[in-house]
């Protein structure tokens, strides 16, 4: 009889082991959604209190510490004039979210997402439909009490928190 035609339990063990090792290698080769980052917050920059340049780059790297300790910034001085207030950077699971609000008196006239998750194509896709919807909701509601966008709950929550911090710093 030929050696390959024999029923051998050793042959089954070798094949099962090879299949298990192959499956384990494929599982370990999967890439995570985002690149892990070293948690190092620049403490002196976050506590300086100068907020006019914090987070204005529009990138998703975030310009403040992980706790979102930047107090936001405002320009314009009168209560009835137009002023701009930037909310805190809120760290979400997929990246930082920060909102800038333009106010005329006590009315919200514009909302801009300064930073939002955009590290990969999926983040860009979610943000491209969620951010405009959140902006429309904010302008309609004139407050941070807005509905979350389905499928973008982390971004929506970060947007609402940053928006509320901007409104708080504007004393609305």
C-alpha positions as CSV (number, residue, x, y, z in Angstrom):
1,X,0.0,0.0,0.0
2,X,1.0,3.5,-0.7
3,X,2.0,5.7,2.3
4,X,-0.4,8.5,1.4
5,X,-3.4,6.1,1.2
6,X,-2.9,4.8,4.7
7,X,-5.2,6.2,7.4
8,X,-2.7,7.7,9.8
9,X,-3.7,9.8,12.8
10,X,-0.3,11.5,12.7
11,X,-1.2,12.9,9.2
12,X,-4.4,14.4,10.6
13,X,-2.6,16.0,13.5
14,X,0.0,17.6,11.2
15,X,-2.7,19.0,8.9
16,X,-4.7,20.3,11.8
17,X,-1.7,21.9,13.3
18,X,-0.7,23.6,10.0
19,X,-4.3,24.9,9.6
20,X,-4.3,26.3,13.2
21,X,-0.9,28.0,12.7
22,X,-2.0,29.5,9.4
23,X,-5.2,30.8,10.9
24,X,-3.4,32.3,13.8
25,X,-0.9,34.0,11.5
26,X,-3.7,35.5,9.5
27,X,-5.5,36.7,12.6
28,X,-2.4,38.4,14.0
29,X,-1.7,40.1,10.7
30,X,-5.0,42.1,10.8
31,X,-4.4,45.8,11.3
32,X,-6.2,47.9,13.9
33,X,-8.6,50.7,12.8
34,X,-6.2,53.4,13.9
35,X,-2.5,53.5,14.7
36,X,-1.7,53.3,18.4
37,X,-0.2,56.5,19.6
38,X,2.0,57.2,22.6
39,X,0.1,59.1,25.2
40,X,2.2,62.1,25.9
41,X,0.4,65.3,26.5
42,X,2.4,68.6,26.3
43,X,1.5,69.9,29.8
44,X,3.1,73.4,29.5
45,X,1.3,74.1,26.2
46,X,-2.1,73.0,27.4
47,X,-2.0,75.0,30.6
48,X,-0.8,78.3,29.0
49,X,-4.4,79.5,28.5
50,X,-3.7,81.1,25.1
51,X,-6.4,79.6,23.0
52,X,-6.5,81.7,19.9
53,X,-4.1,79.4,18.0
54,X,-5.0,76.1,19.6
55,X,-6.5,73.6,17.1
56,X,-6.8,75.9,14.1
57,X,-4.9,73.6,11.8
58,X,-7.9,71.5,10.8
59,X,-6.0,68.3,11.1
60,X,-7.2,65.4,13.2
61,X,-4.1,65.3,15.2
62,X,-5.6,67.7,17.8
63,X,-3.7,70.5,19.3
64,X,-4.5,70.1,23.0
65,X,-4.1,67.4,25.6
66,X,-6.1,64.2,25.7
67,X,-8.4,65.6,28.4
68,X,-9.6,68.4,26.2
69,X,-8.4,71.0,28.6
70,X,-8.2,73.9,26.2
71,X,-10.6,76.5,27.3
72,X,-11.5,77.7,23.8
73,X,-11.0,81.1,22.3
74,X,-13.1,84.0,21.3
75,X,-12.7,87.1,19.2
76,X,-14.8,90.2,19.2
77,X,-15.7,92.0,22.4
78,X,-19.3,93.3,22.4
79,X,-22.2,91.2,23.4
80,X,-24.3,92.4,20.5
81,X,-21.5,92.1,17.8
82,X,-20.3,89.1,15.9
83,X,-17.8,86.9,17.7
84,X,-16.2,83.5,17.2
85,X,-15.7,81.0,20.0
86,X,-13.7,77.8,19.7
87,X,-14.8,74.8,21.9
88,X,-12.6,72.4,23.7
89,X,-11.0,69.5,21.8
90,X,-12.9,66.4,22.7
91,X,-11.0,63.1,22.4
92,X,-13.3,60.4,20.9
93,X,-12.5,56.7,20.1
94,X,-11.7,57.5,16.5
95,X,-10.0,60.9,17.0
96,X,-10.4,64.4,18.3
97,X,-13.4,66.6,17.5
98,X,-13.4,70.4,17.9
99,X,-16.0,73.0,16.9
100,X,-15.8,76.7,16.3
101,X,-19.1,78.8,16.6
102,X,-19.8,82.2,15.2
103,X,-22.3,84.2,17.2
104,X,-24.2,87.4,16.4
105,X,-25.6,88.6,19.7
106,X,-27.1,85.5,21.3
107,X,-27.8,83.8,17.9
108,X,-25.6,81.1,16.4
109,X,-24.9,82.1,12.8
110,X,-22.3,79.6,11.8
111,X,-20.6,76.4,13.1
112,X,-17.4,74.9,11.8
113,X,-15.8,71.6,12.7
114,X,-12.1,72.6,13.2
115,X,-11.0,69.0,13.7
116,X,-12.7,65.7,13.3
117,X,-11.7,62.0,12.6
118,X,-10.2,61.8,9.1
119,X,-7.3,59.4,9.4
120,X,-8.6,56.8,7.0
121,X,-11.2,56.5,4.2
122,X,-13.9,55.2,6.5
123,X,-13.5,58.1,9.0
124,X,-13.6,60.5,6.0
125,X,-16.8,58.9,4.7
126,X,-18.5,59.1,8.1
127,X,-17.4,62.7,8.8
128,X,-18.4,63.8,5.3
129,X,-22.1,63.1,5.9
130,X,-22.2,63.6,9.7
131,X,-20.6,67.0,10.0
132,X,-23.0,68.8,7.6
133,X,-26.0,67.2,9.4
134,X,-24.7,68.2,12.8
135,X,-24.1,71.8,11.5
136,X,-27.7,72.0,10.2
137,X,-29.1,70.6,13.4
138,X,-27.1,73.2,15.5
139,X,-28.2,76.1,13.3
140,X,-31.9,75.0,13.6
141,X,-31.8,74.2,17.3
142,X,-29.6,77.2,18.3
143,X,-28.1,75.1,21.1
144,X,-26.1,72.0,21.7
145,X,-29.3,69.9,22.3
146,X,-29.2,68.2,18.9
147,X,-29.7,64.7,17.7
148,X,-26.8,62.4,17.0
149,X,-26.2,61.2,13.5
150,X,-26.9,57.5,13.1
151,X,-23.6,55.6,12.3
152,X,-21.5,58.5,13.7
153,X,-22.3,58.4,17.4
154,X,-18.7,59.0,18.6
155,X,-18.3,62.0,16.2
156,X,-21.7,63.3,17.2
157,X,-21.0,63.0,20.9
158,X,-17.7,64.8,20.5
159,X,-19.2,67.5,18.3
160,X,-22.0,68.1,20.9
161,X,-19.5,68.3,23.8
162,X,-17.2,70.7,22.0
163,X,-20.2,72.8,20.9
164,X,-21.5,73.0,24.5
165,X,-18.0,74.1,25.7
166,X,-17.9,76.8,23.1
167,X,-21.4,78.0,24.1
168,X,-20.4,77.9,27.8
169,X,-17.4,80.0,27.2
170,X,-19.6,82.5,25.3
171,X,-21.9,82.5,28.3
172,X,-25.0,81.2,26.3
